[in-house]
Amino acid sequence: MGSMVEMLLWAWIILDSGGYSVSLLEITDEKFIDECVKEHNWARSSVKPPSSDMLYMTWDEGLAITSRAWARHCVFEHNIYLKEVRRVHPTFPSVGENIWVGSPPSSFNVKAAIKSWVDEKQHYDYKSQTCNKVCGHYTQVVWASSYKVGCAAQLCKNGVRNFHDGESVIFVCNYARAGNVNGRRPYETQGAACSGCKDTCEENLCRNQERDTQKSYNWTPDWDPVTGSPATSDSNYVSILVARPIGIIFTFITAYAVHHFYPDVFFYE
């Protein structure tokens, strides 16, 4: 994960005073999911020299929910809850993150955003494990043990704090397990592609049926500014759809009964 300075250096700022309309895909949209996964795996399978232990990356609904929840804050900084792991995912022990921001909203597309992260590879020296500029987004994309990804794009009509006060798009991808572990290279190169894995090999990446299985999560972060926690949301729906109508009906019945048996109780002006 890059620092605030790193992220600012690589923000795409394209200002436009003209009119435009933008329609962003939801995290459940198959086209959006496929593009996010495809672009990540293309970058992972293309590392030179080939990685001996790079895992194939698949979509994770829980990570996408986390990405959407943080994107809704419209702030250009990393998720402040990443170290509180159970507040960013119900099962994974660690979660990583990349962020892209652009303005106007029409400047956003998934391929270009992920490419901006992958292009940082020119600043990373594998042998010395050092960056001469920003490269933390790239190393997260190609971190061998990160095998799940979930992304979300959010239109911020009032701008993105710490970036631009005009209408913008923030694109967030979360990863599990998290990459960019201090002192470790993103992947190993000893041996041929996939030689360090006990799985099937597909396009230089290790695949495993059980690991690649899609899971559903009845879960929402409690810091999501729109929905909050499932318990809170569910209770609100119950209150609105069930409790309140029952309460109103009960009030009318009570009022009628009281008025019938005690007609002088009510006073009007």
N, C-alpha and C positions, 0 to 999 in steps of 0.2 A: 504494500500500500504506500502510495506516494505521500509526501508531506504536503502541507497547504501550499508552500512555495512551488513545489513540483507541479501540483495540479494547476496552479495559476499560469505557469509557464506554457502548459500544453492545452489550455482552454481554447476552443475554437470560437473566436468572436467575429461574426460576420454581421454587421449592422445594416439594416434595410428599412427605409422609411415607407416603402410601398406596401400595398395591401396584399394579404395572402390568407389562405385558410389551411389549417393543418388538422389532419385526423390521425391520431396515434393509436396503434393497435394495443389491445388489452393483453394481459399476461396469459390469458387462456387461448389466444388466437394461434392456430396451428402454423400459419405463415410466419408470424413473429417468432414463435418458439423454434421452428426449423432454422430460420436464418441465424438466430443467436447461437444455436448449437453448431450449425455448419461452419460459421466463421471462426468459432473457437477451435474446433477440431482441425480445420484447415491449417491454422497457425501452428497447432500442436504437432501435426504430422509432418510439417515442413521444416522443423528445426534442423540445423546443420552443425555438426554431424548428427545423424539420426539418434534419437533417444532409445535406450535399451529398456526403459521402465515407464514410458509415458502412457497413462491411462486414457482410454476413450472417455470423452465428457458427454454426459446426458443431462437433460432438464430435470430440475427439482422444483416442484410446486411451492414448497415451503420457502426456499430461497427467493423465488419470484415474489412471494407475498412480502417478504422482508424488504426486497428491493423497492417494491411499490410503496410500502409504508414509509421508507426513508425518503424516497423521491418526492412524496407528497409534502414534505417539509420545505421543499424548494430552497435548500441551503447548500452552498458549494463547500462542503466539508464532509469528512468521513463520518459514518454512523457512530454516534457517541456510545451506543450500546453494544458494540462488537465484543468488548471484553466481558460482558454479562451474557455469556453464550446462550443460556436458556431464554433470554429475552429476544434473541434473533433467530433461533431455530429450535424446534422441540426435540431434536435427536442428535444433531451433529455436535462434536466437541469443540469445533472451531470454525469460524466463518471469515473469509476474506472479502475484499470489495474493490471494485474499480468504478470511477465516476467520470462521465463526460458531460459537458454543458455547452450549448450553442445557442446563438441568436442571430437571425430570426429563427423561429421554429421550423421554417422550411429548409433550413440547413441540415436538419437531422435525418439520418437514415442509419440503420443498424450496421451495415457493412462499413460505412465511412467511420463511424464512431469506434468500432472495434479495431479497424485498421490504424486509427490514430494511436491506439495502445500498442499494437503489434509493431508499428514503425519505430518504436523506442529501442528495438533490438540493435539498431546501429550504435546505440550508446552503451550497450552492455558488453563487457568482456568476460566471457565464460571462464577463461583460465584463471584470471585474478579475482573473479567474483566482484567486480567493481563497475560502477556507472560513471561515465564522464559527464553525463547530463541526466535527465529523467529517464528511468527505465523500470521502475517498480510496477507499473501497470502491465508491461510486457512480461516480466518474470511471473506475475500472477497468472496471466493467460496461459503460459506454458509450464506452469508448475506441475510436475509429473503426477503427484499424488492428489491433486485437486480433480475430482472426477464428476462433480455435480455443479451445475450453474443455473442461476435463475435471474432474469433481468426484467426491468420495467422502465418505461419512458413516461415522463410526466410533463404536461404543458403547464408552465408557470406564468400566468397572465400578468402578474405583478412583478415579474422578474425573479431572479435567483440571488438570494443574499450572498454577499462576498464575491459576486460575479458581474451582474448586470441588472439594472432596474427596469429594463424593457422586457417585453414578452419573450420567453426563452423556453428551451426544452432541457430537462435534466434526464440523463440516461444512466441507470445504476445496474451493475451486475454484481451479484454475490456468489461466492464460491465455497465449496466444502470438499475436502477439508481446506482450511486456509493455507495459502502459500506464503512466500516471502519470510521464511523462518531464518533468523539470523545465523550466519555461519554455514548455511547449506546452499548448494547449487540447485537450480530449479529442476534439473533432470540429470540422469547419468548417461554417459556415452560409451561405456565399456561394453563392447559387443555389438552385434547387429540390432536393428530395430526390433523391439519386443522381446529380445533375448533374456531380459531380466524379469519377465512376467510368466505366470503360470496359466495364462489365458489364451484365447484365440487372438490372432493378430489381424487387424483390419486397417489398411492404409497407414502402416507404421505405428498403430496404436493398439493397446491391449484391451480387449473386450471380455466382459464376463456377464453372463445372462442375469445372474442374481444381482450383481452390483448395478447393472444398467436398468433394472426394473423401476418403473414409475410408481410413486407413492402419492397418496392424497393425505392432506392434513386438515383436520377440523380445528384450525388454529389461526389466530391473528395476533400480532404483537400488541401489547398493552399501550404502546406509545404511538400507534397509528393514529394520526390526527383526524381521520375520517371515521373509522369503525371502532377503534379501541379493542379491548379484549372480547373474545366470544361470549364470555359470561355476561359482561356488561351489555353487549349488543342484544343477546338473546333476551335478557331480562327486560330491556327497553321495548322490544317487540311484543313480548307477552303483556307488558303493561298497557301498551297502546291498543293491541288487537283484542285482548281478552279482558283484562282487569278494568279498564276504564269504561267500556260499554256496560259491563256487569254493574259497575258502580253507579252509572247513570240510571240504568233500569231500576236498581234497588232504591235510588233516591226518589224516583217518581212514585214507586209503589209505596214507600214510606210516607211521602208527602200526601198521597191520596188517602191512605189509611188514617193519618193524623187529622186531615181535613174532614174526613167522613165522621170520625168519632169525636173530634174536638173542633167543631166549626168556628169557634170564637178565638182560636189560637192565633190566626193570621191577622195582620193589620196592614192596610195599604194606605198610601198617601197619593 
